[in-house]
Structures are given as C-alpha cells and as structure tokens.
Amino acid sequence: MPQNTNSRQRSSLLRKNIAASFLLKGWSAVIVLLMVPVTINCLGEYNNGVWLTISSVMLWIDNLDIGLGNGLRNKLAAYLAHGEEQRARSLVSSTFAMLTVIIIPAMLLLLALVMGCDTYGLLNVDPARTGNLDQVLMLTVTLVCTTFVFKLIGNFYMGLQLPAVSNLLIVLGQTLALIGTYIVYRSGSHSLMHIALVNTAAPLMVYLLAFPYTFWHRYPQLRPSLRLVNLREARGVVGMGLQFFVIQVSGVVLFMTANILISRFFTPALVTPYQIAYRYFSIMLVFFTVVCMPFWNATTDAYERNDIEWIRNATRKLRLMTVGILCAMVVMVAVSNIVYAVWINGSAADIDIRMSIAVATYIFILIYSMRYSYFINGIGKLRLQLIFTTAAAILFIPLAYVAVHWTGDIIWFLAVMSLVNIPGLIANRIQFHKLINGKATGIWNR
C-alpha cells in the first residue's frame, strides 16, 4: 500500500479516535467531579482520605505486569503493520498467560501481608475512626488482582490503534462505580467496605463482559489460546515490557505515592484537599492524554513504515496545543477558589492558593514531558526515559522527607514533585528531536 494512503488512513483513524475519546473523557471528567462530593458526603473527610490512600496503594498492582501491557500494544501494532496476524495472535495468547502466572502468587502474597501486618500503623489510620481496614484491604486486593488480567483487553485495543475503545471500557467502569457509590450514599450505610466494593467490582464487571465480545465476536482471529502460548514471543514482549515496567514503577513512586506520603508526613485529612486540587487541574492532563494516547501506536505504525514526515506534522499540532493548555491553566489557578466552593459546595474548599499553584505547575510539567514521551514510547527508544524516571523516583522520597522535615509545609513537598521531573522533561525533548532528525546515536537511540 502506498505511503500516502497509509498516512491518510492513519490520520483518519487518529482523528476518529481523538473525537470519540474526547466525548468519553468528557463524561469521565464529569464522573470524577460528581464522585468527589458524593464520596466525601458518604464517608466524611477523614475516611475519604483513607479510601484515597487505599486507592493509591492499589495502583501499585497495575504495575505488576512488568510492562507487558505496553509491550503488547507496541509489538501488536508492529506485527499488524507487517501483516503478521498469526504472530499477533500468539503474542496475545502469551501475554495473557504470563499475566495470569504473575498475578496469582502476587495476590496470595499481598493477602498474607495484609493479614500479617499492622495496616493501621502502616497507613497512619486511627482504628477508632476507621473500622474493618484489614477486610477492606483484602477485598480490594482480591478484586483488583482479578481485574489485572482482564484489563489487558484495553492494551489490546490500543495496539489496534483503537484507544477510544479502551477509554470506553474505563468510562463504563467509572459510570457503574458512580452509580454504586450513589446507591451506597442514599442507602445511609456510609460504609468504607461498601465504597471499596462498588469501586473495585465495577471495572471488573465491564472487562468480564468485554472479553467474550472482543475475542469471540469482534476479533476471533486474534483470540488467545493455550496452544499458541509461545515462550519466544513471551521473551520478546518481556524485553520491551521490562523497560516499560521500570518506567511505570518509577512513575508510581513519583506520581501515585503522594497520597500515602501526605498521609504519613501530615495526616489523612490533608489528602482530601490535595486530591481536590489535583483532580481539578488534572482535567488538563486528561484532555492532553486524550489527544496524545492515539499518537502512541499511530507513531509505531508510522515508524515501522518509515513515515517520519507524518510524525513531524503531528508534533507541530501538539506544540500549539501545549501553549493553549498553559494559558488555560493560568486562568484555572485564578478562578480555583471559586470553582472549589461551587464544586465541593463549601466542604473542604478552604484550599491555599499556593497549593493550587504548586499542583498546576506539577501537572503542566507532566503535560509538557508527555508531548515528547508518547512519541518516544511509540518508537520504542526507552533507555533514557528509564534512566531519568528511575533516578527521579530514587531521589523523590528522601528529598520530600527533607523538605517536609525542614519546613513542615506541604507546598515544599509538592515543589519536590515538580523538581524531580524537570531533568526527564529536558531529556525527552532532546531525544525526540534527535530521533526525528536522524541524529540519534548511542544512548539517544536505545
């Protein structure tokens, strides 16, 4: 097929996925906005902070796949670009098998840790204010680990350059969770256990329904099969996946442990205002992710077909969008206190403007870095990202501890979150331009 035809088809598919993803992410943003006041009113500020901390802990489970999900999406896109459908099916089969092998012992180990550890002391939770913490943790671990395998369906659709379908599955799970949370609130039970149940069971139900539809109705030619499990394919996806895994784990340390550290360094009650500010400004992060996500595997397809000009044209559009997002975030900071008061209806809305500025700065640094990293991920040159994200993750906790110890101020904690991400942003920018201009050598091309 001529390259111009491939470029037009790729761009057309990209536009359709971005348009569909905008609608889905728009609804997802509405769900997040609705979920915050409902959950706070249901649990109260303290137990809501406990639930947010538990949710952060559960995010670690997503990274136990040693990067296999992202490895699958890259290699699947590459195989299909070259018409290797049978290898693609073997890849899907092998990845599902490996995830199952990984998660079963991991789940048993986590359950044993919950039963054997002082979870109240670990999370700095007051037993008098939060009951049944161990049972809540065991429930969430079991359901999240079960979801762990089936959520690979989302990566499968991303490998097909259909991220909108992956977004649809996520949004359906969020919608069910919101409905369940509202039912818990209206029932008057206000139970942390019930909130944990509806929020972890909802996405699992969606993936369980999507699995037979995807592999028996829509794509039977790529249906996983035990007889197609191939250790060679598994090793191939693990090679790339391990690099993604280290980057993901470093990202969790940098981005997702904030709730846990705030709970430990300060109090669980302070997690709530931080999360309110984070969710408000992360609307821009979600917006940018909607646009960037389809570029990941579209870039893989373009790079495999040596269509570098398409990649250059795509990044020019993202440059203009990044400037627009910066201007929008300045306005968001200016009106933040008004938005908090209306959104949370006066509850927990007394948020220092300095926190809003610090969180907005952090979010924009992530967005600016993502502008380059999504293209680099699609090309598969991950070594520099691995080095810089690992270094940032190693430095983050001790620097945060020192900042809090010296100042006792959460603003300095948030400043450290931004500071450790800046070197990686600079490296991403330099590497991207070297790759696109054919000047990447040595570590810049690995």
N, C-alpha and C positions, 0 to 999 in steps of 0.2 A: 504494500500500500504506500503511495507517495507520502513524503513527509508533510507536505502542506495539508493533505487530507487528515493525517494523524493529528496535526496541530489543531485543525478546526474541530475535529471530533473531541479531542481532549479539552479544548477551551469550552465547547458547548456543554460537555458533561460537567465541567468545573462550575460553569455559571448556574446550571440547574441545581447542583448540589449546594452551592452557596445560597441560592434563593430559598430552597427548601429548608436548609439548616437555619437560616435567619428566622423563618416562621417558627421552627421548633425551638430554637434557643430563646426566641422572644417569649414563648409560652413557658419555657424553663425558667426564665428570669422572673416571670410573674409568679410561678410556683415558689421560688426561693423567697420572694418578697412576702408572699402570703404565709409561708411556712414559719418565718421568724416570729411574728406576733402570736400566731396560734400556739406554737410550741412554748414560747415564754409564758403565755397566759395559762397554759396547761400545766407546766412543770414549775413555774417560778424561776427567777433569775439564777438562783444557786444550782438547782438540779438541771436547768437548761445548760449551764456551763459544764456540768458533769457529763451530760449527754454529748455536747460538742467535743469534749475531751475524749470520750469513748469513741466517737466517730473518727477522730484523728488517729487513734490507735488502730482502728480497723483498716484505715487507709494503707497501713504497712502491709497488710495481707495482699493487696493488689500487686505489690512488687515482688511477691514470692515466685512469680512466673519466670524469674531470671531473664526478663526481657523477651520471652518467647512471643508474646502478643505482637510487639512491634517488629520483631524479627520475621514473624509470619507475614505481616502486611507488606513489608518490603520485598521479601522473596516471592510472595504470591503475585504481586504486581509485576515483578521481573519475569517470572515464568509465563504469565499470561501475555506479556508484551511480545514474547518469543513464540507463543502458541504451544507451550509445553503443558497441556492440560492434565496428562496423566501424572506428571511430576508434581503438579499443583495439588492434585487430589492426595497423593502420597504425603505431601507436606502438611496438609490439613489434618490427615489421619495421625501422623507422627506427633504433631504439636498437641492435639487433644490428648493423646496417650501420655505424653510427657507431663502435661499439666496435672492429670489425674494422679500420676505416680508421685508428683511433688506435693500435692495438697493434702493427701490422706495422712501421712506421718506428721506433716506440719500442723494439721488440725488437732491431732491427738496430743502433740507436744504443747500446743497453746492451751488446750483444755487442762492438761496436767499442771501447767504453770499457774493458771487461774485458781485451781483448787489448792495449790501448794504455797501460793504467795499471799502476802498481806496487801491485797489490792487497794484497800482504803489508804494505807500509808504510801503506797507507790504513787497513787494519783492525788494524794493530799486531799482526800474526801472525808468529810465528817460523818461517821456512822449514824449519828443522831438525826441528821438531816437527809440522808440518803440510805434507804434500806435495800436489801437484796442485790447489792452491787455484784457479787460473785455470780449470781444466777443470771443477771442481765448480761454480764460479760460472756458467760458460757453460751447463752442463746445467740448473741450477736456473732461470736466466733463461728458457731456451727452453721448459721445461715450464710454468713459472708464467705466462708470457705466453700460452701456448696455453689454459691454464685460464681466463685472464682473460675471454675472450669467453663461454665456455660457462657460467661461473658466474652469468651474468645470469639463468639459469633460477631461481636462488634468489630473486632480486628479483621475478621474475615471480610466483612463488607467494606472496610477501609481499603483492604488490598484489592478489591474490585473497583476502586475509585468511587465508592458509594458511601461516603461518610454520613450523608443525610440519613441513611437507614440506621446506621449506628446511633446517631443522635435521636432518632425516633424511638428506638428501644430504651434509651436512657430516659427520655422525657415521659414515656409511658410508665416507667417505674416510678419516676418522681410524682406523676399525677396520682397513681394509686397510693403512694405514701402520704400525699397531702390529704386525700380523701380519708384514709385510715386515721391520720392524726386528728382531723376534724371530728371524726366519729368518737375517738377517744376523749377529746375535749368536751364534746356535747354530752357524752355519757356521764361525765362528772367523776370518772375514776382517777384522772390525772396521775397515772402510773408511769414511772420510768420504764418498767418492764413492757407495758403496752406500747409505749412510744418506740422502744427498741424493736419490738416485734413487727410493727407495721412498716417501719423504715427499712428493715433488712429483708423482710419477706416479699415486699412489693417488687423490687427489681428481679428477684429470683423467679417469681411467677411469670414475669414478662419473658425472660430468657428461656424458661422451660417451654413456653408456648411457641417462641420463635424458632427453637431448634428443629422440630419436625417440619415446620413450614419451609424453613430455609433449605434443608438438605433432602427432603423427600418431595417437595413440590416445586420450589423455585430453582434450585441448583443441584439436582440429583447426580449430575456428572462430577460433582466435587464432594459428594457425601463421604464423610470419614468412614473408614472400615478397618477392622483389626488386621486383616490380611495385608493391608497396604502400609502398615507401620514399618518404617524403614530407618534403621539406625544411622545410615549415611545422611539421609535427609534431616534427621534429628540433629546430627552433629553440625550440619550446615547452618540450620537456623539457630542453634545454640551459640555458634561462633559470633554471629552478629548480635544475637539476643543478649549475650553476656555483657557486651558493651552498653546496650540499651539498659540492661539491668542495673549496672553500676551508676549510670546517669540517673535512672529513676530513683534508686535508693538515695543518692545524693540529693536529688530533688525533694524527696520526702523529708530528709533531715533539714533541708533549707526552708521548705515551704509549709510542710504539714505538721511539724512538731511544735509550731508556735503555740497552739492551744495548750499542749502538755506543759511546755516550759513556762508559759504565763501562769498556769495553774500552780506549778511548783514554785516559781520565783515570787509570785504575788499571791493570788487567791483565785479559786474557780469563778468567783463572781466577776472578775475582771475579763474573763474570756468572752463574756457576752458583749460588752461594748466594743471590744476589738473585732469580734465577728460581725457586728452590725456595720462597722466602718469598712471591714474587708469585703463584705457582700455588696455593699453599696458601690464601692469603686471597682470591684471585680466585674461589674456589668460591662465595663470597657474591655476587660480581659476576655470575657465570654464573647463579646462582639468580635474582637480581633481573632480569637480562636476559631470562630465560625468561618471567617474568611480564610485563615491560614491552613486549617486542617485539610481541606481538599487539595491544597497545593503539595502536601507531603507526597502522596502516591502519584499525583499527576507529574511531579518532578521526577520520581523514579521512572515513570514511563517515558518522559521526555529525555532523561539522561541515558536510558538504555537505548533509545533510538537516535542519540546524538543530536537532539534538537535543542541546542544551547540557546538559540535566539528566543525561543519560547520562554525559557527561564528568565532571560534578561527582561523581556517585556513584562512578565508577571511581577518581578520585584519592583519595577518602576511604579506600578499601581499601588503596591503596598507602601512605598515611600510616602506618597501623598496621603494615604490613609493614616499613617502613623502621625503625621503632622496634625491632621484633623482630630485625632484622638487626644493629643496633648492639649489642644485648645479646649476640647470638651471637658477634660479632667480639671483644668483650671476653673472652669465655670462650676463644676460639680463641687469642688472644695468651697467655693464662695457661698453656695447655697446649701451646704451639707447640713447645718444645724436645723434649717427649716425642714429639709427632707426627713431627717431623723425624727423630728417632733411629729410630723404628719404620719410617717410610716409606722413608727412604734407607738403612736398615739400617746406620747408623753412618757411611756415606760422605758427606762434605761436609755433615754435620749440625751442625757447630760454628758455629751462626749466632747472632750477637749479638742479644740480646733487643731492643736498640734498633732493629735493622733490622726486626724483626717489628712493633714498634710503628709505625715510620715507614711501612712498606708498608701496614699495616692502616689507618692514618689516610688515606693516599692513596686506597686502594680505597673507603673509606666516602665520601670527598668525591665521588668519581665516581658512586657509587650515589645519593647524595642529589641530585646535579645531574641525573642521568638521570631521576629521578622526575618532573621537570618537562619536560626536553628532549624526551622521547619524545612527549608530548602536543603540544608546540610544533611538533615536526617533522611530526606528522600534520596539524596545521592549516596548516603551510607558511609560518609567520611567522618567517623565519630571520635577518633582518638583525642583530639584537642578538647572536645566537649567533656569527654571522660576525665581528663586531667584537671580541667578547671572546676568542674562541678564537684569532683572528689575533694579537691583542695578547699573549696568553699565550705563543703559540708564538715570537713575536719576542723576548720577554723571557727565555724559559726557558734557552736555551743560554748567553747571556752571564752570567745570574745563577748558573747551575750552575757555570760556569767560575770565577767569582769565589769562590763558596762552597768549591769544591774547592781553589782556589789558596790561600785563606786558612787553611783548616782541614786539608786533606788527608784528610778524613773522608767516607766515602760516606753517612753519616747526614744530613749537611747537604745533600748532593746530592739525597737523597730528600725532604728537607724543602722544597727549592725546587720539586719536582714537585707537592707539595700546595699550596704557597703560590700559585703562578700560576693554580691552578684555582678558588680561592675567589671572586674577583670575578665570574666567569662563573656560578657557582652562585647567587650573590645575584641577578644579573640575570635568570636563568631563573625563579627563584621569583617575583620581582616581575612579570615579563611574563606568566607563566601566570595569575596572579590577575587581572591587568588584562584579559586576553583573555576569561576565563570570566565575569567580571562586566560585560563590555561597556564597559569604561572605557579600553580601549587606544586611544591616539591617537598620531599622528606615528610616530616610530621604533618605539614599542612595538607598533604594528600593521602592521609591514612585514616 
